[in-house]
Amino acid sequence: MSAFRKLVLMLAVLASLSACGFQLRGSNGEYRMPFKSIYLNFPDTSALGIELRRNLRGGDMVEVVTDATQAQAQFDVVSEARGKQILSLKGQGRVGEYLLTYTVVFKVSDANGRTLLPPTEITLKRSLPFDERQILAKESEEVLLFRDMQSDLVQQILRRMTAIKAQ
């Protein structure tokens, strides 16, 4: 088989794979919320709140309002906590691995104060191998892992809000 025929065959296979159009539900960043507007009860400096607000505004289906009286739903954070604990030790009692945790408890209520989603806890855990010879790199890796967990939390929160039954 000539090189030209191989190239044409490979291009045809690639074109057929890219043209199938398969996409997971919600993977395009749009979620169908059971309400048209929402108030997010976060401090202005909350990184989680900023990312959730950005994801909600990215879709066309729901408006994020700044006045709770104008919203059909209100999102409240009951608690938010990050943790770091020793997971394993090496010889001579040195840390070998840390366990990073990120926990959020939230609830959603409607404009009349009725609970749409009772207090819900989401906890994410990641392990962080540690090497005292690479402290700066491991600190940066820890920041990146927490940022990744935050993005994962936002996606899980959005999925749970889409599962709310409209009343």
C-alpha positions in Angstrom: 0.0 0.0 0.0 1.4 3.4 -1.0 2.1 6.1 1.5 -0.6 8.3 -0.1 -3.3 5.6 0.3 -2.3 5.1 4.0 -2.6 8.9 4.5 -6.0 9.0 2.8 -7.2 6.0 4.8 -6.0 7.6 8.1 -7.7 10.9 7.3 -11.0 9.1 6.5 -10.9 7.2 9.8 -10.2 10.5 11.7 -12.9 12.3 9.9 -15.5 9.6 10.7 -14.5 9.6 14.4 -14.7 13.3 14.7 -18.1 13.5 12.9 -20.0 11.1 15.1 -21.1 13.9 17.5 -21.1 11.9 20.7 -21.2 14.1 23.7 -22.1 13.4 27.4 -25.1 15.3 28.8 -24.0 18.4 30.6 -20.5 18.1 29.2 -21.0 21.3 27.1 -21.3 23.3 30.4 -25.0 23.8 30.1 -27.4 22.5 32.7 -31.2 22.7 32.8 -32.1 24.3 36.1 -35.7 24.1 37.4 -35.6 27.9 38.0 -35.0 30.9 35.9 -33.0 33.0 38.5 -30.8 32.3 41.5 -29.2 34.2 44.3 -25.8 32.9 45.4 -25.2 33.6 49.1 -21.4 33.7 49.0 -18.9 36.2 50.2 -17.6 38.3 47.2 -14.1 36.9 47.7 -15.1 33.2 47.8 -13.2 31.3 45.0 -15.9 28.6 45.0 -18.6 31.3 44.7 -16.8 33.0 41.9 -16.4 29.8 39.9 -20.1 28.7 40.5 -21.3 32.1 39.5 -19.2 32.0 36.3 -20.5 28.5 35.4 -24.1 29.5 35.9 -23.6 32.7 33.9 -22.0 30.7 31.1 -25.2 29.0 30.3 -28.3 30.8 28.9 -30.8 29.0 31.1 -30.5 30.8 34.5 -29.7 34.3 35.6 -27.6 35.0 38.7 -29.1 38.0 40.5 -27.5 40.1 43.2 -30.8 40.7 45.1 -32.3 37.7 47.0 -35.8 39.1 46.6 -35.5 39.0 42.8 -34.5 35.3 42.7 -36.7 32.2 42.3 -34.0 30.2 44.2 -31.4 30.9 46.8 -28.2 29.0 47.2 -26.7 29.0 50.7 -23.4 27.6 51.8 -23.8 26.1 55.3 -20.0 25.3 55.6 -16.9 25.1 53.5 -13.7 23.5 54.7 -10.3 22.5 53.3 -8.1 20.0 55.1 -4.7 18.5 55.0 -3.6 15.5 57.0 -0.7 13.1 57.0 -1.7 9.9 55.1 1.6 8.0 55.3 5.1 8.2 56.8 8.4 7.2 55.4 11.4 5.9 57.3 12.6 8.1 60.2 9.1 9.5 60.6 9.1 11.7 57.5 5.9 12.5 55.7 5.5 10.4 52.6 2.0 11.4 51.5 -0.7 13.9 52.5 -4.5 13.6 52.2 -6.2 16.8 51.0 -9.9 17.2 51.6 -12.4 19.8 50.5 -15.9 19.7 52.0 -18.9 21.8 51.2 -22.3 21.7 52.7 -25.0 23.7 50.9 -28.8 24.0 50.6 -31.1 25.5 48.0 -34.5 27.1 48.8 -37.1 28.9 46.8 -38.3 32.5 47.0 -40.8 31.6 49.8 -38.1 29.9 51.9 -39.2 26.3 51.2 -36.4 23.9 50.9 -35.8 22.7 47.4 -32.6 20.8 48.3 -31.9 20.0 51.9 -28.4 20.5 53.4 -26.2 18.4 51.1 -22.5 17.5 51.8 -20.0 16.9 49.1 -16.5 15.8 50.2 -13.6 15.3 47.8 -10.3 13.7 48.7 -7.0 13.7 46.9 -3.6 12.2 47.9 -0.5 14.3 47.5 2.8 12.4 47.5 5.4 14.5 49.4 9.1 14.9 48.9 11.0 17.3 51.2 13.5 17.9 48.5 10.8 19.5 46.3 8.9 21.6 48.8 8.1 24.5 46.4 6.9 22.2 43.7 4.7 20.2 46.1 3.2 23.5 47.5 2.3 24.4 43.9 0.9 21.0 43.3 -1.2 21.3 46.4 -2.7 24.6 45.2 -3.4 23.0 41.8 -5.1 20.0 43.5 -7.3 22.2 45.6 -8.2 24.2 42.5 -9.1 21.0 40.6 -11.2 19.9 43.6 -13.0 23.2 43.5 -13.9 22.8 39.8 -15.1 19.3 40.5 -17.2 20.6 43.4 -18.8 23.2 41.2 -19.7 20.6 38.6 -21.2 18.3 41.2 -23.2 21.2 42.7 -24.6 22.1 39.3 -25.6 18.4 38.7 -27.4 18.2 42.0 -29.2 21.5 41.4 -30.4 20.2 38.0 -31.9 17.2 39.8 -34.2 19.5 41.9 -37.8 18.9 41.2 -39.7 22.1 40.4 -42.6 22.6 42.9 
